[in-house]
Amino acid sequence: MVVTFTAHNVDFGQTSKGVIEYLGKENGERLDDFWEQQENPSAINEDEINIEKNLFFNNSIDKNNEQIFLNDEEAKKLIDSNISSNSKERESKFYMLNVSPSKAEIEHIKNIAELEIERQGIGKNEKAELLKSEQGTKFLNDMRNDLIHQQLREYSKDVMRDYADNFNREVFANPHLLPNRKEEKIINDKSKEAIKSFGFEVGSNEYKIKLDELKQQFAKEMGKDFSKRKMTENDLVWVGKVEEKRTYKANDKWVMQNKKIYKEINSIKNSVKPDHNKISILENRLNRDRTTNEIVREGMLKGGDNYHVHIIVSRYTNCPNSDKKVALSPLANHRKGKVADTNKSVGFDRDNFRNKVENSFDTKFKFQRVNTYENYKIRKLRNRNRVNRTVQNSVKSSVNFLKNYISKPIKNEIARNTGINEIRQLNPMNGISKELGFRIPMSIPKTPLDGAIKIVRFAINKIIDSSKGY
């Protein structure tokens, strides 16, 4: 299971309209297909058309415990209206979660859908009968598809439960009992006056804890409530949408590679004498979709099953008091940060979140996972260590090469040009030391500059020879 996060780009406006419309594009395609299949379109009413729509959802249910769906306008209004009075203009107002099941996970929920179809009385013989007609085939496919959508919608609710839990934040237990600004000022003034008698140092941890207790006490006396509880998924404002299609985008690796290959092919074709053999080789190198075998291009639909869920979640909790909304960011990196000297985390541990959503899928659908996220991290760390060892060995080899084939000869050259070798030979055991008038070695340079020039020239030649492999 792969879950990625994208922040709302304020350069494209303060509203979620663009994202909502983009995600709603599939409904237009569904309706076009629906009208084409109808023999008498004028006889179709609006309710029947809605059956064909793939609408937005969240964790809202009606009095009959049925899923409540939202159209594009309702989804947009829900996200855009949940704004904090403390929000900043250049700050993301919402985030996109892209929940992408793996091929094995999709196959698993497809198998569950087949089992449910059989449980509803459509066995092997009934399926064979339905597949004899186009209408029967469509009915079976729609039923299977609807069951997959239901599973992904229910799983998305678990994802948002894990999302809320992973922040480890607190919210007000009874937001409808929060005081207004005037009442809050009275409570704050009373609390600050009362705490003076305790003798705590202003700003200390004890001071903050006691001040909070006093605020709750005075609020309770006014029929208000400042108490808090741990945040849950019910405190989030979000909408999700199941999608079945994926397209190749301009920045996809295969698309970019194919563009380069096509550019090279066109260059050869436009040459004076086109090399058709080279063109054929390049054409064979073009990336193809693994399912359809079509040459990959920008905007092309990806083959195979591509079920995934897009979730838009507001940056803020749904507290009715806009001053008291909690700001949340899944892209916050300070995972070990704390809130105002408390034990409550500020950031969002994405590693922990990915483990949670993986475990939630396995538990909900009884999936026997082979490749876990933890195993992936272990393999990644192992590969990184292997690369590091390779780099270290390469550096070590380079150092040894420099030492043995370049540094050592240069050192010898320095010794030869400065007369060090001859001077080293002057020791008490050497016979020449008995003679006071020994000959000065002619290899000693006449001036320091002369010696330096000889050494540098030698070093340069040595490095050039080494690069040639001598």
Secondary structure, DSSP 8 states (H G I E B T S, - for coil): -EEEEEE--GGG-SSSHHHHHHHTHHHHHHHHHHHHT-S-GGG--HHHHHHT---EEEEEE-TTS-EEEE-HHHHHHHHHT---TT--TTS--EEEEEEE--HHHHHHHHHHHHHHHHHTT--HHHHHHHTTSHHHHHHHHHHHHHHHHHHHHHHHHHHHHHHHHHH--EEES-GGG---HHHHHHHHHHHHHHHGGGT--TTSHHHHHHHHHHHHHHHHHTT----EEE--GGG--EEEEEE---B--TTSHHHHHHHHHHHHHHHHHTSSS--HHHHHHHHHTS-B-TTT--B--TT-B--S---EEEEEEESB---SSTTS--B--TT---TT-BSTTSS-B-S--HHHHHHHHHHHHHHHHT---SS-HHHHHHHHHHHHHHHHHHHHHHHHHHHHHIIIIIIHHHHHHHHHHHTHHHHHT-STTSGGGG-TT----TTS-SSHHHHHHHHHHHHHHHHHHHHTT-
